[in-house]
Amino acid sequence: MNKPANRSKPLKLIAIGNSTGVVLPKDVLARLRVEQGDTLYVSEGTNGIELRVYDPEFEKQMAAARDVMKRRRKALHELAK
């Protein structure tokens, strides 16, 4: 699989009340597969600041929950009655 070219794009910072927001171009939103109202997570990675459509820590917690639910399916089913 080919990695996309690392293209730099200027982003406009705008005032939003007492905060500051950033305007993401349509092609960036399309690549992230997000739209207005969705949540993005910002983290610091090895190559700088990263924008993600998911929270890695939340995903780790959900994986642990899925594991427990899989192993304890019968008990959870009984508790749900």
C-alpha distances in whole Angstrom, upper triangle without the diagonal:
4,7,9,12,15,18,21,23,27,28,31,33,36,39,39,42,43,39,36,33,30,29,26,25,24,20,20,21,19,16,18,19,22,26,29,31,27,27,25,25,25,25,25,22,21,20,23,23,21,21,20,21,22,24,23,27,27,24,26,29,28,26,30,32,30,31,34,34,33,35,38,38,41,43,41,42,46,46,45,48
4,6,9,12,14,18,20,24,25,29,31,34,37,38,41,41,38,35,32,28,27,24,23,22,18,18,20,18,15,17,19,22,25,29,30,27,27,25,25,25,24,24,21,20,19,21,22,20,20,20,21,23,25,24,28,29,26,27,31,30,29,32,34,32,33,37,37,36,38,41,41,44,46,44,45,49,48,47,50
4,6,9,12,15,17,21,22,26,28,31,34,34,38,38,34,31,28,25,24,21,20,20,16,15,18,16,13,15,17,20,23,26,28,25,25,22,22,21,21,20,18,17,15,18,18,16,17,17,19,20,22,21,25,26,24,26,29,28,27,31,33,31,32,36,36,35,38,41,40,44,45,43,44,48,47,46,50
4,6,8,12,14,18,19,23,25,28,31,32,35,36,32,29,26,23,21,18,17,17,13,12,15,14,11,13,16,18,21,24,26,24,23,21,21,20,21,20,18,18,15,17,18,16,16,16,18,20,23,22,26,27,25,27,30,30,29,32,34,33,34,38,38,37,40,42,42,46,47,44,46,49,49,47,50
4,6,9,12,16,18,22,24,27,31,32,35,35,32,29,26,22,21,18,17,17,14,13,17,16,13,15,18,20,23,26,28,25,25,22,22,21,21,21,18,18,15,17,17,16,17,18,20,23,25,24,28,29,28,29,33,32,32,35,37,36,37,41,41,41,43,45,45,49,50,48,49,53,52,50,54
4,7,10,13,15,19,21,25,28,29,33,33,29,26,23,20,19,16,16,17,14,12,16,16,13,15,18,20,22,24,27,24,24,20,20,19,19,18,16,15,12,13,14,13,15,16,19,21,23,23,26,28,27,28,31,31,31,34,36,36,37,40,41,40,43,45,45,49,50,47,49,52,51,50,53
4,6,10,12,16,19,22,26,27,31,31,27,24,21,18,17,14,13,15,12,11,15,15,13,15,18,19,21,23,25,24,23,20,21,19,20,19,18,18,14,15,15,14,15,17,19,22,24,25,28,29,28,30,33,33,33,36,38,37,39,42,42,43,45,47,47,51,51,49,50,54,52,51,54
4,7,9,13,16,19,23,24,28,28,24,21,19,15,14,13,12,15,13,11,15,16,14,16,19,19,21,22,25,23,22,19,20,18,18,18,17,17,14,13,13,14,14,17,20,22,24,25,28,29,29,31,33,34,34,37,38,38,40,43,43,44,46,48,48,52,52,49,51,54,53,51,55
4,6,10,13,16,20,21,25,25,22,18,16,12,11,9,9,12,11,9,13,15,14,15,18,18,19,20,22,21,21,18,19,17,19,19,19,20,16,15,14,14,14,17,19,22,24,25,28,29,29,31,34,34,35,37,39,39,41,43,43,44,47,48,48,52,52,49,51,54,52,51,54
4,7,10,13,17,19,22,22,19,16,14,10,10,9,9,13,13,12,14,17,16,17,20,19,19,20,22,22,21,19,20,18,19,19,20,21,18,16,15,15,15,18,20,23,25,26,29,30,30,33,35,35,36,39,40,40,42,45,45,46,48,50,50,53,54,51,52,55,54,52,55
4,6,10,13,15,19,19,16,12,10,6,6,7,8,12,12,11,13,16,16,15,18,17,17,17,19,19,18,16,17,15,18,18,19,21,18,16,14,14,13,17,18,21,23,25,27,28,28,31,33,33,34,37,38,38,40,43,43,44,47,48,48,51,51,48,50,53,51,49,53
4,6,10,12,16,17,14,10,8,6,5,8,10,13,15,13,15,18,18,18,20,18,17,16,19,19,19,17,19,17,20,20,22,24,21,19,16,17,16,19,20,23,24,27,29,29,30,33,34,35,36,39,39,40,43,44,44,46,49,49,49,53,53,49,51,54,52,50,53
4,7,9,13,13,10,6,6,5,7,10,12,16,17,15,16,20,20,19,21,19,18,17,18,19,18,16,17,16,18,19,22,24,22,18,16,17,16,19,20,23,23,26,28,28,30,32,33,34,36,38,38,39,42,43,44,45,48,48,48,52,51,48,50,53,50,49,52
4,6,10,11,9,6,5,6,7,11,14,17,19,17,17,21,22,21,22,20,18,16,17,19,18,17,19,18,21,22,25,27,25,22,19,20,18,21,22,24,25,28,29,29,31,33,34,35,37,39,39,40,43,44,44,46,49,49,49,52,52,48,50,53,50,49,52
4,6,7,6,5,6,9,11,14,17,20,22,21,20,24,25,23,25,22,20,17,18,20,19,19,20,19,22,23,26,29,27,24,21,22,20,23,23,25,26,29,30,29,32,34,34,35,38,39,39,41,43,44,44,47,49,49,49,52,52,48,50,52,50,48,51
4,6,5,5,6,9,11,15,17,20,22,21,19,23,24,22,23,20,18,15,15,17,17,17,18,18,21,23,26,30,28,25,21,22,20,22,22,24,24,27,28,27,30,32,32,33,36,37,37,38,41,42,42,44,47,47,46,50,49,45,47,49,47,45,48
4,5,8,10,13,15,18,21,23,26,24,23,27,28,26,27,23,21,18,17,20,19,20,21,21,24,26,29,32,31,27,24,25,22,24,24,26,26,29,29,29,31,34,34,34,37,39,38,40,43,43,43,46,48,48,48,51,49,46,48,50,47,45,48
4,7,10,14,16,20,23,25,28,25,24,28,29,27,28,25,23,20,19,21,20,20,20,20,22,24,27,30,30,26,23,24,22,24,25,26,25,29,29,28,31,33,33,34,37,38,38,40,42,43,43,46,48,47,48,51,49,46,48,50,47,46,49
4,7,10,13,16,20,22,24,22,21,25,26,23,25,22,20,18,17,18,17,16,17,16,19,20,24,27,26,22,19,20,18,21,21,23,22,25,25,25,28,30,30,31,34,35,35,37,40,40,40,43,45,45,45,49,47,44,46,48,46,44,47
4,7,10,13,17,19,21,19,19,22,23,21,23,20,19,16,17,18,16,15,16,15,17,19,22,25,23,20,17,18,16,19,20,22,22,25,25,26,28,30,30,31,34,35,36,37,40,41,41,43,45,46,46,49,48,45,47,49,47,45,49
4,7,10,13,16,18,15,15,19,19,17,19,16,15,13,14,14,13,13,14,13,16,18,21,24,22,19,16,16,14,16,17,19,20,23,24,24,26,28,29,29,32,34,34,35,38,39,39,41,44,44,44,47,47,43,45,48,45,44,47
4,6,10,13,15,12,12,16,17,15,17,15,14,13,14,14,14,12,14,13,16,17,19,22,20,17,14,14,12,15,16,19,19,22,24,24,26,28,29,30,32,34,34,35,38,39,39,41,44,44,44,48,47,44,46,49,46,45,48
4,6,9,12,10,10,14,15,14,15,13,12,11,13,14,14,13,15,15,18,20,21,24,22,19,16,16,13,16,16,19,21,24,26,26,27,30,31,31,33,35,35,36,39,40,40,42,44,45,45,48,48,45,46,49,47,45,49
4,7,8,6,7,10,11,10,12,11,10,10,13,13,13,12,14,14,17,19,20,22,20,18,15,14,11,13,14,17,19,22,24,24,25,28,29,29,30,33,34,34,36,38,38,39,42,43,43,46,46,43,45,48,46,44,47
4,6,5,6,9,10,11,12,11,11,12,15,15,16,15,17,17,20,21,22,24,21,20,18,16,14,16,16,19,22,24,27,27,27,30,32,31,32,36,36,36,38,41,40,41,44,45,45,48,48,45,46,50,48,46,49
4,5,5,6,9,10,10,10,9,11,14,14,16,15,18,19,22,23,24,26,23,22,20,18,15,16,15,19,22,25,27,27,27,30,31,30,32,35,35,35,37,40,39,40,43,44,43,47,47,44,45,48,47,44,47
4,5,5,6,9,10,10,11,13,17,16,17,16,18,19,21,23,22,24,21,21,19,17,14,15,15,19,22,24,27,27,26,29,31,30,31,34,35,34,36,39,38,39,42,44,43,46,47,44,45,48,47,45,48
4,5,5,6,8,9,10,12,15,14,14,12,15,15,17,19,19,21,18,17,15,13,11,12,12,16,18,20,24,23,23,26,28,27,28,31,32,32,34,37,36,37,40,41,41,44,45,42,43,46,45,43,46
4,5,5,6,5,6,9,12,10,12,11,14,15,18,20,20,23,20,19,17,14,11,11,10,14,17,20,23,22,21,25,26,25,27,30,30,30,32,35,34,35,38,39,38,42,42,39,40,44,42,40,43
4,5,5,6,8,11,14,12,14,13,16,18,20,22,22,24,22,21,19,16,13,13,12,15,19,21,24,23,22,25,27,26,27,30,30,30,32,35,34,34,38,39,38,41,42,39,40,44,42,40,43
4,5,8,11,14,16,14,15,13,15,16,18,20,19,21,19,19,17,14,11,11,11,14,17,19,22,22,20,24,26,25,25,29,29,28,31,33,33,33,36,38,37,41,42,39,40,43,42,40,43
4,5,9,12,13,11,11,9,11,13,15,17,17,19,18,17,15,12,9,8,7,10,14,15,19,18,17,20,22,21,22,26,26,25,28,31,30,31,34,35,34,38,39,36,37,40,39,37,41
4,7,11,12,10,11,11,14,16,18,21,20,23,22,21,19,15,12,10,8,11,15,17,20,19,18,21,23,21,22,26,26,25,28,30,29,30,33,34,33,37,38,34,35,39,38,35,39
4,7,8,6,8,8,12,14,17,20,21,24,22,21,18,15,11,10,8,11,14,17,20,18,18,21,23,21,23,26,26,25,28,30,29,30,34,35,33,37,37,34,35,38,37,35,38
4,6,6,9,10,14,16,20,23,23,26,25,24,20,18,14,13,11,14,17,20,22,21,21,24,25,24,26,29,28,28,31,33,32,33,36,37,36,39,39,36,37,40,38,36,39
4,6,9,11,14,16,20,23,25,28,26,24,21,19,15,15,13,15,18,21,23,21,22,26,26,25,27,30,29,29,33,34,33,34,38,38,37,40,40,37,38,41,39,36,39
4,7,10,13,16,19,23,24,28,27,25,21,19,15,15,12,14,16,20,21,19,20,24,24,22,25,28,27,27,30,31,30,32,35,35,34,38,37,34,35,38,36,33,36
4,7,10,13,17,20,22,25,24,22,19,16,13,11,8,10,13,16,18,16,17,20,20,19,22,24,24,24,27,28,28,29,32,33,32,35,35,32,33,36,34,32,35
4,7,10,13,17,19,22,22,20,16,14,10,9,7,8,10,13,15,13,14,18,18,17,20,22,22,22,25,27,26,28,31,31,31,34,34,31,32,35,33,31,35
4,7,10,13,15,18,18,16,12,10,6,6,5,7,8,11,13,13,14,17,18,18,20,22,22,23,26,27,27,29,32,32,32,36,35,32,34,37,35,33,37
4,7,10,12,16,16,14,10,8,6,5,6,6,6,9,11,11,12,15,16,16,18,20,21,22,24,26,26,28,30,31,32,35,35,32,34,37,35,33,37
4,7,9,13,13,10,7,6,5,6,9,9,9,11,12,13,15,16,18,19,21,23,24,25,27,28,29,31,33,34,35,38,38,35,37,40,38,37,40
4,6,10,11,8,6,5,7,8,11,11,9,9,11,13,14,15,17,19,20,22,23,24,26,28,29,30,32,33,34,38,37,35,37,40,38,37,41
4,7,8,6,4,6,9,11,14,14,12,12,13,16,17,17,20,22,22,24,26,27,28,30,32,33,34,36,37,40,40,38,40,43,41,40,44
4,5,5,6,6,10,11,15,14,13,12,14,17,17,17,20,21,21,23,26,26,27,30,31,32,33,35,36,40,40,38,40,43,41,41,45
4,6,8,9,13,14,18,18,16,15,17,20,20,19,22,24,24,25,28,29,29,32,34,34,35,37,39,42,42,40,43,46,44,44,48
4,7,8,12,14,17,18,18,16,19,22,21,22,25,26,26,28,30,31,32,34,36,36,38,40,41,44,44,42,45,48,46,46,49
4,6,10,13,16,17,17,16,18,21,21,22,24,26,26,28,30,31,32,34,36,37,38,40,41,45,44,42,45,47,46,45,49
4,7,10,14,14,14,14,16,19,19,20,23,24,25,27,28,29,31,33,34,35,37,39,39,43,43,40,43,45,43,43,46
4,6,10,11,11,12,14,16,16,18,20,21,22,24,26,26,28,30,31,32,34,36,36,40,40,37,40,43,41,40,44
4,7,9,10,11,14,15,15,18,20,20,21,24,25,25,27,30,30,31,33,35,35,39,39,36,38,41,39,38,42
4,5,7,9,12,12,12,15,17,17,18,21,22,22,24,26,27,27,30,31,31,35,35,32,34,37,36,35,38
4,7,9,12,12,11,14,16,15,17,20,20,20,23,25,25,26,29,30,29,33,33,30,32,35,34,32,35
4,6,9,8,7,11,12,12,13,16,17,17,19,21,21,23,25,26,26,30,30,27,29,32,30,29,33
4,6,5,6,9,10,11,12,14,15,16,18,20,21,22,24,26,26,30,29,26,29,32,30,29,33
4,5,5,6,9,10,10,13,14,15,17,19,20,21,23,24,25,29,28,26,29,31,30,29,33
4,5,5,6,9,10,11,12,14,16,17,18,20,22,23,24,27,27,24,27,30,28,27,31
4,5,5,6,9,10,10,12,14,15,16,18,20,21,22,25,24,22,24,27,25,24,28
4,5,5,6,9,10,10,12,14,15,16,18,20,20,24,24,21,24,27,25,24,28
4,5,5,6,9,10,11,13,14,15,17,18,20,23,23,21,24,26,25,25,28
4,5,5,6,9,10,11,12,14,16,16,18,21,20,18,21,23,22,22,25
4,5,5,6,8,10,10,12,14,15,16,19,19,16,19,22,20,20,23
4,5,5,6,9,10,10,12,14,15,19,19,17,19,22,21,21,25
4,5,5,6,9,10,11,12,14,17,17,15,18,21,19,20,24
4,5,5,6,9,10,10,11,15,14,12,15,17,16,16,20
4,5,5,6,9,10,10,14,14,12,14,17,17,16,20
4,5,5,6,9,10,13,14,13,15,18,17,18,21
4,5,5,6,8,11,11,10,13,15,14,15,19
4,6,5,5,9,9,7,10,12,12,12,16
4,6,5,9,10,9,11,14,14,15,18
4,6,8,9,10,12,14,14,16,18
4,6,5,6,9,10,11,12,15
4,6,5,6,9,10,10,13
4,5,5,6,9,10,11
4,5,5,6,9,10
4,5,5,6,9
4,5,5,7
4,5,6
4,5
4
